[in-house]
Amino acid sequence: MAKAQNVTYEMDQLYQPYRFEDIKNLGHYVDEHWSASFSIAFTYLVFIALGQNYMKARKSFNLQKPLFLWSLSLAIFSILGTVRTWSFMGTLIYKIGFKYSVCYGLFTEIPVVKFWSIFFILSKIIELGDTAFIILRKRPLIFVHWYHHSTVLVYSFFGYKNRFPAGGWHMTMNFGVHAIMYTYYSLKALRVNPPRMLSMVITSLQILQMLAGALISFLSYVWRHEHGCEDTTADVFFWSAALYFSYIILFAHFFCQAYILPNNKHKTKSQ
């Protein structure tokens, strides 16, 4: 434990925050109001029902330029998050080992990690706007889309509130995949047609992310009582495992429907 604490201090000194990353009270606000994520998710689902009903008898909107700016903004945010979090987690593995990067959560209090953790979970609210573009453009809205958006939102707030040690890797992997995904969406909004293989790679990366997320949650729970690790509670592990396994099934099913079964090739959705 002493080694882990020393490394945490060393990492704190090594990764000095930029001025915009040096926040003080926002984390406490998120802790106090994390349960608002349930209300936001419920409002999101109501919006979907009302929005689709509203658009049923109306023509679709041409939102190519706003969609490009939207996707580009999220791509830039995700790329910045990827650079900061992957470099940190990579250095943490080098300094303290993979095991403690999974089960030792004190590093989440380091200012750089705290900043990107907070804005990561807040971005899950912003990303709900993806669905608005789908509805207003009258594109097919599949179950995995709105299920994933709503549950990730609540789970991110829940994980931050409980300082789930494995959450550092969950965030880092998500940043990496979204950096690629929103860059792809930006190109699509410009009517650039990337190779079909790229969309397959993105979905494959999402499935790999879910598999890795489930494994990391499991390891965090298995190692919870070992020296230097923190106690991952059964309820946090349960919800993490339940969600990640549901994501694995849903994204794998989507991959099969979109890229393997020939009768469904024309039913795939792109933003």
C-alpha positions as a printed Julia matrix, in Angstrom:
271×3 Matrix{Float64}:
   0.0     0.0     0.0
   2.85    2.37    0.84
   4.33    1.81   -2.62
   1.0     2.6    -4.25
   0.63    5.78   -2.2
   4.17    6.83   -3.09
   3.48    6.22   -6.78
   0.24    8.19   -6.51
   2.19   11.13   -5.1
   4.81   10.74   -7.83
   2.11   10.65  -10.52
   0.51   13.73   -9.0
   3.8    15.56   -9.35
   4.5    14.18  -12.82
   1.07   15.03  -14.27
   0.61   18.64  -13.34
  -2.77   19.92  -14.54
  -3.16   22.62  -17.1
  -4.94   25.67  -15.79
  -8.27   24.57  -17.25
  -7.88   21.17  -15.57
  -7.39   22.6   -12.1
 -10.94   22.43  -10.77
 -11.91   22.51   -7.11
 -15.57   22.04   -6.27
 -17.18   20.46   -9.33
 -16.45   16.95   -8.07
 -18.35   17.6    -4.83
 -21.31   18.9    -6.84
 -21.37   15.73   -8.95
 -21.18   13.59   -5.81
 -24.11   15.4    -4.24
 -26.33   15.34   -7.32
 -25.34   12.07   -8.99
 -28.88   10.68   -8.59
 -30.12   13.36  -11.0
 -28.77   11.05  -13.7
 -31.92    8.9   -13.28
 -34.15   11.91  -14.0
 -32.03   12.88  -16.99
 -32.18    9.34  -18.39
 -35.95    9.19  -17.89
 -36.41   12.59  -19.59
 -34.26   11.32  -22.46
 -36.53    8.3   -22.96
 -39.64   10.5   -22.86
 -38.04   12.8   -25.43
 -37.47    9.84  -27.73
 -41.14    8.85  -27.6
 -42.39   12.41  -28.08
 -39.8    13.22  -30.73
 -40.55   10.21  -32.86
 -44.28   10.88  -32.6
 -43.72   14.54  -33.57
 -41.64   13.61  -36.61
 -43.95   10.85  -37.79
 -46.0    13.12  -40.08
 -43.19   15.58  -40.88
 -40.33   15.66  -43.34
 -36.85   14.99  -42.09
 -34.51   17.9   -41.42
 -31.29   18.36  -43.34
 -28.79   18.81  -40.53
 -25.52   17.95  -42.22
 -23.61   21.06  -41.09
 -24.84   21.01  -37.47
 -24.16   17.27  -37.36
 -20.62   17.81  -38.61
 -19.93   20.47  -35.98
 -21.51   18.3   -33.3
 -19.51   15.21  -34.22
 -16.29   17.2   -34.68
 -16.65   18.79  -31.24
 -17.12   15.39  -29.59
 -14.25   13.96  -31.65
 -11.87   16.69  -30.48
 -13.0    16.27  -26.87
 -12.53   12.5   -27.08
  -9.09   12.83  -28.69
  -7.93   15.19  -25.94
  -9.34   12.85  -23.31
  -7.61    9.9   -24.99
  -4.22   11.62  -24.97
  -4.46   12.64  -21.32
  -5.96    9.45  -19.88
  -4.07    6.87  -21.95
  -0.73    8.51  -21.22
  -1.59    8.59  -17.51
  -2.8     4.99  -17.32
   0.14    3.77  -19.37
   2.57    5.47  -16.99
   0.61    4.12  -14.01
   1.03    0.55  -15.31
   4.75    1.14  -15.77
   5.12    2.56  -12.26
   2.77    0.38  -10.23
   1.68   -2.51  -12.47
  -1.58   -3.42  -14.16
  -3.08   -5.0   -11.06
  -3.01   -1.8    -9.02
  -4.18    0.29  -11.96
  -7.35   -1.85  -11.78
  -7.97   -2.17   -8.05
  -6.25    0.84   -6.44
  -8.52    3.88   -6.7
  -6.65    6.66   -4.88
  -5.19    7.87   -8.17
  -8.69    9.1    -9.09
  -8.08   12.05   -6.76
  -5.17   13.3    -8.87
  -6.33   16.62  -10.43
  -5.78   15.57  -14.06
  -7.7    12.31  -13.61
 -10.43   14.01  -11.61
 -10.94   16.66  -14.29
 -11.27   14.16  -17.13
 -13.4    11.82  -15.0
 -15.89   14.58  -14.23
 -16.1    15.85  -17.78
 -16.27   12.3   -19.06
 -19.45   11.62  -17.11
 -20.87   15.05  -17.99
 -20.19   14.29  -21.64
 -22.59   11.37  -21.34
 -25.36   13.95  -20.95
 -24.13   15.86  -24.0
 -23.93   12.68  -26.08
 -27.67   12.21  -25.7
 -27.86   14.81  -28.45
 -26.8    12.08  -30.89
 -30.33   10.73  -30.6
 -31.88   14.1   -31.42
 -30.06   14.1   -34.77
 -31.31   10.59  -35.51
 -34.92   11.5   -34.7
 -34.92   14.85  -36.52
 -33.32   13.27  -39.59
 -35.78   10.36  -39.35
 -33.08    7.7   -39.28
 -33.74    4.28  -37.72
 -33.3     4.36  -33.95
 -32.22    0.92  -32.79
 -32.56   -0.46  -29.27
 -28.84   -0.72  -28.57
 -28.43    3.02  -29.26
 -30.86    4.42  -26.7
 -30.28    1.6   -24.19
 -26.53    2.19  -24.25
 -26.83    5.98  -24.01
 -29.23    5.94  -21.08
 -27.56    3.22  -19.03
 -24.0     4.48  -19.55
 -25.15    7.88  -18.32
 -26.5     6.5   -15.04
 -23.65    4.02  -14.59
 -20.99    6.7   -15.1
 -22.45    8.88  -12.35
 -22.91    5.81  -10.13
 -19.33    4.65  -10.68
 -17.9     8.1    -9.97
 -19.95    8.44   -6.79
 -18.61    5.1    -5.54
 -15.05    5.73   -6.81
 -15.06    2.38   -8.59
 -11.31    1.66   -9.06
 -11.86   -0.05  -12.43
 -13.63    3.09  -13.64
 -10.31    4.58  -14.67
  -9.92    1.94  -17.34
 -13.59    2.09  -18.33
 -13.21    5.82  -18.99
  -9.87    5.47  -20.77
 -11.1     2.79  -23.16
 -14.28    4.72  -23.9
 -12.31    7.85  -24.75
 -10.18    5.89  -27.21
 -13.1     4.28  -29.02
 -15.09    7.52  -29.15
 -12.12    9.41  -30.58
 -12.26    7.1   -33.6
 -16.06    6.84  -33.72
 -16.82   10.57  -33.69
 -14.07   11.24  -36.21
 -15.82    8.7   -38.44
 -19.17   10.42  -37.86
 -17.59   13.77  -38.76
 -16.43   12.37  -42.09
 -19.85   10.87  -42.75
 -21.49   14.24  -42.02
 -19.23   15.76  -44.7
 -20.57   13.1   -47.09
 -17.18   11.44  -47.19
 -17.59    7.7   -47.55
 -14.89    5.91  -45.56
 -14.32    2.23  -46.35
 -17.0    -0.06  -44.98
 -14.24   -1.85  -43.12
 -13.82    1.2   -40.87
 -17.35    0.95  -39.5
 -16.76   -2.75  -38.88
 -13.55   -1.93  -37.03
 -15.35    0.63  -34.85
 -18.07   -1.86  -33.87
 -15.4    -4.49  -33.24
 -13.54   -2.06  -30.98
 -16.78   -1.4   -29.09
 -17.26   -5.13  -28.51
 -13.62   -5.45  -27.44
 -14.11   -2.5   -25.07
 -17.09   -4.23  -23.47
 -15.21   -7.51  -23.09
 -12.24   -5.73  -21.53
 -14.55   -3.67  -19.3
 -16.25   -6.8   -17.98
 -12.89   -8.47  -17.34
 -11.49   -5.43  -15.52
 -14.6    -5.21  -13.34
 -14.22   -8.9   -12.5
 -10.53   -8.5   -11.62
 -11.27   -5.48   -9.47
 -13.74   -7.56   -7.49
 -11.46  -10.62   -7.25
  -8.52   -8.54   -6.01
 -10.6    -6.38   -3.67
  -9.22   -7.87   -0.43
  -5.59   -8.14   -1.48
  -2.95   -5.89    0.02
  -2.86   -2.5    -1.67
  -6.27   -2.86   -3.29
  -9.53   -1.2    -2.35
 -12.8    -2.89   -1.58
 -15.02   -3.1    -4.64
 -18.47   -3.63   -3.19
 -20.76   -6.39   -4.42
 -23.46   -3.99   -5.64
 -21.0    -1.94   -7.71
 -19.58   -5.12   -9.23
 -23.05   -6.53   -9.91
 -24.27   -3.51  -11.85
 -20.99   -3.21  -13.7
 -21.03   -6.87  -14.74
 -24.73   -6.82  -15.65
 -24.37   -3.78  -17.89
 -21.16   -4.88  -19.58
 -22.5    -8.32  -20.38
 -25.69   -6.79  -21.79
 -23.53   -4.49  -23.95
 -21.48   -7.44  -25.2
 -24.63   -9.29  -26.27
 -26.26   -6.26  -27.89
 -23.19   -5.03  -29.77
 -22.34   -8.55  -30.94
 -25.93   -8.94  -32.17
 -25.71   -5.6   -33.97
 -22.42   -6.65  -35.59
 -24.0    -9.85  -36.89
 -27.08   -8.05  -38.18
 -25.1    -5.25  -39.81
 -22.09   -7.01  -41.3
 -22.61  -10.78  -41.42
 -26.22  -11.59  -42.29
 -26.68  -10.64  -45.97
 -30.42   -9.97  -45.68
 -29.8    -7.18  -43.19
 -27.01   -5.28  -44.92
 -29.3    -2.52  -46.06
 -30.85   -2.08  -42.62
 -27.72   -0.8   -40.94
 -27.79    2.65  -39.42
 -25.13    5.29  -39.8
 -25.27    8.69  -38.22
